[in-house]
Structures are given as C-alpha cells and as structure tokens.
C-alpha cells in the first residue's frame, strides 16, 4: 500500500478527516476557483499523457460552467487587435423589449455602458452569476481560461500573419 504526503499529513492533523476522506471516501465540496481549475487541469494533463484529447477532458470537466470563457477571450483579442482596452460602448434596451416579459419590462429605457472591453466582459460574467447560470468559481475560472485561449489564439494568428506558421 502506498501513502502520499497529503494522506499522512491529514492523518497526523486530523485522524477523523483522514477516515472520512480516505477510508469512507467522502468527497469535500470544491468551491474555490483555484481548486476547481487545478482539479480540471490535472485531469486534462493526465489525458494528454495518455494521448487522449486533453481539451475535451478539460471542457467536459467543466460542463456548462466553462461556457463563459469566450467572452473573456473575445475581450482580450479585441484589446490586442486595437492596441487598447478602451471600448466606450453601450446598448439601450427599449421600454417593454424583454423577450421574457414582452411589453412589461423594462418599464423605462435602460442603457448599459462600458468604458473598456474588460469591463464589458466582467459585467457579462457577473450577470450570468446573478441569473443563476454560472457559479462564482465557474465564472472566475472561465475568465482565466479565456485569457489563456486568447493568448494562444493571438500568438498563433501572429505566426500566420508573419508567415512563420508551421
């Protein structure tokens, strides 16, 4: 039988916690963004070394919670393309224009404004939390993944633009 440092440390720190986790196989709720991302990344890395589709494992691990990554990737690409985070964009919802309650809401025109691409992406993420579509950790990790995706996409695009793509 093999024991990890973590197992031994948990036993020495709290034998009951060790029992619940390793002997009774209880699972702790993982709700911190870093922990959730780390767990998903470990599984994706394992898939990579097993010559499986690591991206598919990563996205399957997150399920619907990862769907927000594209807004942050989009904001990052727009920043890189324009050379600035400045956006100065807005949208106005007309009175009664709701698709959920047409004719009823909003009662008066509502204008949303964003000074930067980052601000627009952040507000989109927060609105999905308020709407119950994503949980906080899923939103935050989605943002981190969006940054990674944008960086990789931008770097790849630059190799095509510069004629150095392989």
trRosetta pair geometry for C-beta under 8 A, 3 or more apart (Angstrom, degrees):
i j d omega theta_ij theta_ji phi_ij phi_ji
3 7 4.8 -124 -165 80 87 132
3 8 5.5 91 143 -52 125 94
4 7 4.7 102 53 3 77 99
4 8 7.2 -146 93 -1 43 86
5 8 5.9 -60 -150 40 32 108
5 9 5.9 31 154 -19 68 112
6 9 5.7 -57 -142 40 28 111
6 10 6.2 27 158 -19 64 106
7 10 5.9 -56 -148 36 27 108
7 11 6.4 28 154 -19 63 106
7 18 6.9 89 -167 -138 67 104
7 22 6.0 73 -134 -79 107 152
8 11 5.7 -55 -151 35 31 112
8 12 6.4 25 154 -13 66 108
9 12 5.9 -58 -146 40 30 107
9 13 6.0 26 157 -16 66 113
10 13 5.7 -59 -139 43 30 109
10 14 6.5 -48 -177 53 66 80
10 17 5.7 -112 -177 102 102 108
10 18 4.7 143 119 -83 99 86
10 21 6.7 -42 153 46 158 144
10 22 7.7 140 86 -19 137 120
11 14 7.9 -107 -142 68 14 39
11 15 5.7 36 -161 -104 63 64
11 18 4.1 55 -88 -85 65 162
13 17 7.2 -31 94 50 97 132
14 17 3.9 48 102 12 118 114
14 18 6.6 166 93 -15 63 82
15 18 5.4 -52 -149 35 37 117
15 19 6.4 41 153 -23 67 102
16 19 5.6 -50 -151 32 34 114
16 20 6.5 32 153 -17 65 104
17 20 5.8 -53 -147 37 33 110
17 21 6.1 20 159 -10 67 112
18 21 6.2 -67 -145 44 25 102
18 22 5.7 -24 179 23 67 116
18 23 7.4 55 131 -5 71 101
19 22 7.1 -70 -119 53 14 79
19 23 4.8 -36 -154 38 58 125
19 24 6.1 46 147 -7 72 104
20 23 7.5 8 -29 52 10 83
20 24 5.1 -40 -138 51 38 123
20 26 4.4 -30 168 28 89 132
21 24 7.6 47 9 55 13 80
21 25 7.5 29 175 -114 30 20
21 26 6.0 -72 -88 60 41 83
21 28 7.2 -14 -103 -30 106 100
22 25 7.5 13 -167 -74 13 51
30 35 4.8 -140 -161 122 104 122
30 36 5.4 145 133 -77 111 74
30 39 6.3 34 160 -14 170 150
31 35 7.7 30 50 61 27 126
31 36 7.4 16 -136 -47 15 117
31 135 7.6 -87 -146 148 92 138
31 137 5.7 -162 -177 -29 53 142
32 35 4.3 77 68 10 97 109
32 36 6.7 -176 83 -9 47 87
32 137 6.4 135 155 -107 11 126
33 36 5.9 -61 -146 39 28 109
33 37 6.1 22 160 -14 66 110
33 136 7.4 -91 -60 126 104 81
33 137 4.2 -169 -81 -142 65 76
33 140 4.1 -55 -107 89 151 127
33 141 5.0 -175 -160 -50 92 87
33 144 7.7 132 163 -8 121 132
34 37 6.0 -58 -143 41 27 106
34 38 6.0 30 157 -22 64 110
35 38 5.7 -55 -145 36 27 113
35 39 6.4 28 157 -19 63 106
36 39 5.9 -55 -150 35 29 111
36 40 6.4 24 155 -13 64 108
36 137 5.0 99 11 157 149 131
36 138 7.6 -79 132 -74 159 56
36 141 5.9 -101 93 -46 112 152
37 40 5.7 -58 -147 41 33 109
37 41 5.9 33 155 -21 68 110
37 141 4.4 -176 -71 -127 107 120
37 144 6.5 -1 -113 69 155 147
37 145 7.9 -163 -127 -51 114 97
38 41 5.6 -56 -142 38 28 111
38 42 6.3 33 156 -24 64 103
39 42 5.8 -50 -149 30 28 113
39 43 6.8 24 154 -14 61 105
39 61 7.5 -177 114 -177 86 133
40 43 5.9 -58 -154 37 32 109
40 44 6.3 30 150 -18 67 108
40 58 5.7 82 161 -142 103 68
40 61 4.1 151 -129 118 94 145
40 62 5.9 27 -121 -53 152 89
40 141 7.6 96 31 175 143 149
41 44 5.6 -55 -145 39 34 111
41 45 6.1 36 155 -21 67 106
41 58 7.2 30 -95 -113 46 106
42 45 5.7 -55 -146 36 28 111
42 46 6.4 32 153 -20 63 104
43 46 5.6 -49 -148 34 32 113
43 47 6.5 36 151 -20 63 103
43 57 5.5 -147 131 158 96 119
43 58 7.4 158 85 -84 94 53
43 61 5.6 142 70 -83 142 140
44 47 5.6 -52 -152 34 34 114
44 48 6.5 41 148 -25 64 101
44 54 4.4 79 -179 -174 82 87
44 55 7.3 55 -147 -78 119 24
44 57 4.8 168 -102 89 62 109
44 58 4.0 20 -85 -64 136 93
44 61 7.1 -96 -49 -2 92 141
45 48 5.4 -47 -151 29 35 116
45 49 6.7 27 154 -11 65 103
45 54 6.9 49 -80 -137 24 125
46 49 6.0 -59 -151 40 32 105
46 50 6.3 21 153 -9 66 112
46 57 7.8 -131 67 156 83 165
47 50 5.7 -65 -145 47 31 105
47 52 4.0 -84 -168 75 86 111
47 53 6.6 -38 157 73 129 35
47 54 4.6 159 88 -97 108 61
47 56 7.7 -140 164 64 158 82
47 57 4.0 179 -25 -14 159 155
48 51 7.7 29 175 -77 31 26
48 52 7.3 -82 -60 57 21 68
48 54 4.0 12 -64 -69 88 135
52 56 7.7 -99 150 58 91 112
52 57 6.6 73 113 -41 118 125
53 56 3.8 40 111 15 119 118
53 57 6.6 157 95 -17 67 83
54 57 5.6 -55 -150 35 35 112
54 58 6.3 37 153 -21 68 104
55 58 5.6 -53 -148 35 33 112
55 59 6.3 23 158 -10 67 107
56 59 6.1 -59 -144 43 29 104
56 60 5.9 30 156 -20 66 111
57 60 5.7 -56 -140 39 27 110
57 61 6.2 37 155 -29 62 106
58 61 5.7 -53 -152 28 27 116
58 62 6.9 7 157 -3 61 107
58 66 7.9 113 138 -107 81 160
59 62 6.0 -64 -149 45 34 100
59 63 8.0 117 158 -60 58 19
59 66 5.7 -135 -136 74 67 159
60 63 6.9 25 -173 -68 36 61
62 65 4.8 -113 178 69 86 96
62 66 3.5 81 112 -42 138 112
62 138 6.8 132 -163 -135 100 94
62 141 7.3 -151 -116 105 131 130
62 142 7.7 139 -179 -78 147 84
63 66 7.0 138 66 7 31 95
64 67 5.7 -25 -169 -12 55 119
64 133 7.9 -115 148 175 117 78
64 134 7.8 -147 126 -92 87 76
65 68 7.7 -44 168 11 47 102
65 134 5.6 110 -138 -136 69 90
65 135 6.7 -32 -121 33 120 85
65 137 7.9 -1 -176 93 141 78
65 138 3.1 -102 -168 -139 113 133
65 139 7.9 -95 -171 -41 87 46
65 141 7.6 38 136 64 114 115
65 142 6.8 -140 147 -54 71 114
66 69 5.6 -9 176 -17 77 116
66 138 7.0 -106 -59 -164 42 94
66 141 7.6 -60 -104 105 76 102
66 142 5.6 165 -144 -101 44 93
66 145 6.6 -16 -150 58 99 161
67 70 7.4 -35 177 9 53 104
67 134 7.7 -144 54 -76 90 116
67 142 7.3 -23 61 -127 34 138
68 71 5.8 -41 -172 22 68 112
68 72 7.3 54 141 -8 81 101
68 124 7.5 164 -148 121 101 100
68 125 5.6 88 -175 -111 140 85
68 128 6.0 -157 -89 53 126 164
68 134 5.9 -15 -28 -64 135 160
68 138 7.2 108 21 137 123 88
68 139 5.8 -6 65 -125 165 62
68 142 3.7 64 74 145 98 156
68 143 7.3 -27 120 -53 112 63
68 146 7.4 -68 124 -48 68 127
69 72 6.1 -67 -163 43 43 104
69 73 6.0 42 147 -21 77 110
69 142 4.4 -126 -63 -166 67 76
69 143 7.4 -150 -115 -64 58 17
69 145 4.3 -50 -120 92 130 108
69 146 4.1 -175 -169 -65 65 80
69 149 6.2 88 155 5 119 142
70 73 5.3 -53 -141 40 38 114
70 74 6.0 44 156 -24 68 104
70 146 6.6 -143 -53 -113 9 104
70 149 7.8 -55 -98 91 52 155
71 74 5.7 -52 -149 35 29 114
71 75 6.5 30 152 -19 63 104
71 121 4.7 154 141 -138 96 86
71 124 4.8 -137 -163 92 159 146
71 125 6.7 -167 79 -55 140 83
71 146 6.7 -45 67 -118 53 153
72 75 5.6 -47 -144 35 36 112
72 76 6.3 36 155 -18 65 105
72 121 5.0 111 -92 178 57 141
72 125 7.5 29 -54 -57 104 127
72 142 6.9 143 8 131 128 77
72 143 4.7 138 -73 -137 160 59
72 145 7.8 109 67 73 129 60
72 146 2.7 105 78 102 105 155
72 147 6.1 -50 143 -45 120 66
72 150 7.2 -110 125 -25 72 130
73 76 5.8 -58 -149 38 30 110
73 77 6.3 29 154 -19 66 107
73 146 4.1 -125 -39 -160 70 78
73 147 7.5 -136 -87 -53 60 20
73 149 4.4 -37 -102 87 130 114
73 150 4.2 -178 -145 -59 65 91
73 153 6.9 70 -172 15 115 141
74 77 5.8 -55 -145 36 30 109
74 78 6.3 29 157 -17 65 107
74 117 7.9 -140 118 -175 74 116
74 121 7.1 169 69 -93 90 116
74 146 7.8 -52 12 -163 61 118
74 150 7.7 -120 -20 -92 17 116
75 78 5.8 -57 -149 38 29 111
75 79 6.4 33 152 -22 64 105
75 117 4.0 155 -153 148 84 101
75 118 5.6 121 164 -84 138 43
75 120 6.6 175 -100 69 117 95
75 121 3.8 -72 -35 -39 148 137
75 146 7.6 43 37 150 96 133
75 150 7.9 -61 67 -86 59 156
76 79 5.6 -51 -149 33 32 114
76 80 6.4 28 154 -16 65 106
76 117 7.8 -178 -49 120 25 132
76 146 6.7 154 -1 141 125 91
76 147 5.9 138 -70 -118 154 56
76 150 3.4 75 86 149 131 169
76 151 7.2 -54 151 -47 144 64
76 154 7.6 -103 131 -35 100 132
77 80 5.8 -57 -148 39 32 109
77 81 6.1 30 155 -19 67 110
77 150 5.2 -136 -48 -142 77 102
77 153 6.6 -35 -89 93 118 126
77 154 6.3 -170 -113 -71 75 101
78 81 5.7 -53 -139 39 30 111
78 82 6.0 11 167 -2 66 113
78 87 7.7 44 132 -97 137 102
78 117 4.8 176 85 -116 124 153
79 82 6.5 -68 -141 49 21 95
79 83 7.9 -139 168 42 52 3
79 84 6.8 -112 -149 99 67 23
79 85 4.9 2 -119 -91 113 65
79 117 5.4 -141 -57 51 88 142
79 118 7.3 34 -65 -45 135 90
80 83 7.6 25 -176 -73 26 39
80 150 7.4 163 -6 165 132 108
80 154 5.1 -16 117 -124 170 144
82 86 7.6 -122 127 59 137 76
85 116 4.3 11 144 -154 99 114
85 117 5.5 -121 -159 32 66 92
85 118 5.5 -11 -162 -6 124 107
86 115 7.0 -57 -137 162 64 71
86 116 6.1 -61 -102 -104 28 71
87 114 5.4 -11 86 110 135 100
87 115 6.4 110 50 134 87 25
87 116 5.2 116 4 -153 104 16
87 117 4.8 143 -64 -54 124 59
87 119 7.2 -143 32 47 132 101
87 120 6.1 -89 112 -18 174 126
88 114 7.7 -142 -91 91 9 59
88 115 6.3 13 -78 -138 56 46
89 113 7.3 170 93 -151 44 55
89 114 5.3 -5 61 57 86 97
89 120 6.5 11 62 -77 123 140
90 111 5.7 12 179 -179 121 99
90 112 6.3 170 -152 87 69 50
90 113 4.2 -19 -98 -101 105 72
90 114 7.1 175 -79 17 54 66
91 111 7.2 174 87 -149 37 59
91 112 5.4 -2 55 54 84 97
92 109 5.6 5 -178 -178 108 112
92 110 7.0 161 -155 82 59 41
92 111 4.5 -23 -99 -96 83 83
92 112 7.9 -176 -83 19 37 63
93 97 5.3 -155 -177 64 79 127
93 98 7.7 45 179 -67 128 64
93 106 5.7 95 108 7 118 124
93 109 6.6 165 81 -156 55 59
93 110 4.6 -2 50 57 106 93
93 111 7.7 -162 19 -74 66 36
93 112 7.8 48 -13 -9 99 98
94 97 4.3 96 62 -40 81 130
94 109 5.8 -27 -126 -106 38 91
95 106 6.3 -92 -119 85 46 76
95 107 6.8 -11 -139 158 92 21
95 108 5.9 -23 -94 -128 101 22
95 109 5.7 -61 -43 -56 76 64
96 102 6.5 52 170 -180 82 54
96 103 4.5 9 -158 -128 116 26
96 104 6.5 99 -123 16 75 21
96 105 7.1 96 -107 50 37 15
96 106 7.4 -90 -34 57 29 45
97 102 7.4 -18 -160 -129 18 72
97 106 7.3 -10 37 23 83 80
98 101 4.7 13 95 57 139 68
98 102 5.9 -148 78 -79 70 41
98 104 6.7 -49 44 63 129 78
98 105 4.6 32 -21 79 143 84
98 106 6.8 125 -44 -23 104 54
99 102 6.7 15 -123 -64 24 93
100 105 7.8 -18 72 59 96 117
101 104 4.1 -59 148 56 110 122
101 105 5.0 50 80 23 120 102
104 107 7.8 -31 162 -77 51 71
106 109 6.9 111 86 -118 127 12
106 110 4.7 130 -33 -18 174 114
112 123 7.3 159 -173 145 125 154
114 117 7.6 84 138 -92 129 19
114 119 4.5 171 -156 97 94 108
114 120 3.9 45 -161 -67 173 86
114 123 6.6 -131 -91 13 115 138
115 119 5.6 59 48 19 74 156
116 119 4.4 103 56 1 83 101
116 120 7.2 -145 96 -3 49 83
117 120 5.8 -55 -154 35 35 112
117 121 6.4 32 151 -17 67 106
118 121 5.8 -57 -149 38 32 110
118 122 6.2 32 154 -20 66 107
119 122 5.7 -53 -144 36 30 112
119 123 6.3 29 157 -18 64 106
120 123 5.9 -55 -147 37 28 108
120 124 6.5 32 152 -21 62 105
121 124 5.6 -53 -151 33 32 114
121 125 6.6 32 152 -19 64 104
121 143 7.6 120 142 -121 116 96
121 146 7.6 175 -171 132 139 161
122 125 5.7 -55 -153 35 33 111
122 126 6.3 29 154 -16 67 106
123 126 5.7 -53 -143 39 34 110
123 127 6.2 37 156 -24 66 105
124 127 5.9 -54 -147 33 28 112
124 128 6.7 28 154 -19 61 104
125 128 5.9 -58 -155 33 32 109
125 129 6.8 31 149 -18 64 102
125 134 7.4 -60 -161 65 70 146
125 139 4.6 117 -176 -165 105 113
125 142 7.1 174 -122 81 115 121
125 143 6.3 -2 -95 -66 159 109
126 129 5.6 -52 -155 33 39 113
126 130 6.4 36 150 -17 69 104
126 139 7.6 95 -75 -173 38 155
127 130 5.6 -51 -146 38 36 111
127 131 6.1 31 154 -16 66 110
128 131 5.6 -55 -141 43 31 111
128 133 4.3 -74 -168 64 85 120
128 134 4.6 38 129 15 112 108
128 139 6.5 161 79 -98 111 114
129 132 7.8 45 175 -66 31 23
129 133 7.5 -83 -67 50 22 75
129 134 5.6 -58 -80 76 62 85
129 135 7.2 67 -126 -148 87 17
129 136 6.1 51 -125 -81 134 62
129 139 5.5 -42 -61 -41 109 153
134 138 4.5 -137 -167 91 98 120
134 139 4.7 118 122 -60 134 88
134 142 7.1 -53 -149 -5 153 146
135 138 4.9 89 56 10 74 108
135 139 7.1 -143 93 -8 35 90
136 139 5.7 -59 -151 36 31 111
136 140 6.2 23 158 -14 68 109
137 140 5.8 -57 -144 40 32 108
137 141 6.1 24 161 -12 68 109
138 141 6.1 -58 -140 43 26 104
138 142 6.0 34 155 -26 62 110
139 142 5.6 -56 -148 34 26 116
139 143 6.6 30 152 -23 61 102
140 143 5.6 -49 -155 28 33 114
140 144 6.8 32 149 -16 63 100
141 144 5.4 -48 -151 34 41 112
141 145 6.3 39 151 -17 69 104
142 145 5.8 -55 -145 40 31 109
142 146 6.2 40 152 -26 63 105
143 146 5.5 -51 -150 31 30 117
143 147 6.8 34 152 -20 62 100
144 147 5.8 -53 -158 30 34 112
144 148 6.7 30 148 -16 66 104
145 148 5.5 -53 -150 37 38 112
145 149 6.1 38 152 -19 70 105
146 149 5.7 -53 -142 38 30 110
146 150 6.1 31 157 -20 64 108
147 150 5.8 -56 -146 37 27 111
147 151 6.4 28 156 -20 63 107
148 151 5.9 -55 -149 35 29 111
148 152 6.4 22 157 -12 64 108
149 152 6.0 -61 -149 41 29 106
149 153 6.0 26 156 -18 67 111
150 153 5.8 -57 -141 40 28 109
150 154 6.0 28 160 -20 65 109
151 154 5.9 -57 -145 37 25 109
151 155 6.3 22 158 -16 63 109
152 155 5.9 -56 -144 38 29 109
152 156 6.2 28 157 -18 64 109
153 156 5.8 -58 -148 39 28 110
153 157 6.2 30 154 -20 64 108
154 157 5.7 -55 -147 36 30 112
154 158 6.4 33 154 -23 64 105
155 158 5.7 -51 -150 31 32 114
155 159 7.0 34 152 -21 62 99
156 159 5.9 -51 -157 28 35 110
156 160 7.0 31 148 -14 64 102
156 165 7.5 60 -171 -116 67 106
157 160 5.7 -57 -157 36 38 110
157 161 6.2 37 149 -19 70 108
158 161 5.4 -53 -143 39 35 113
158 162 5.9 21 161 -7 69 112
159 162 6.1 -61 -138 49 27 101
159 164 4.8 -94 -153 79 78 84
159 165 4.1 115 128 -80 103 69
159 166 7.4 -43 164 -2 143 68
160 163 7.6 35 -177 -73 28 30
160 165 4.6 24 -80 -44 61 138
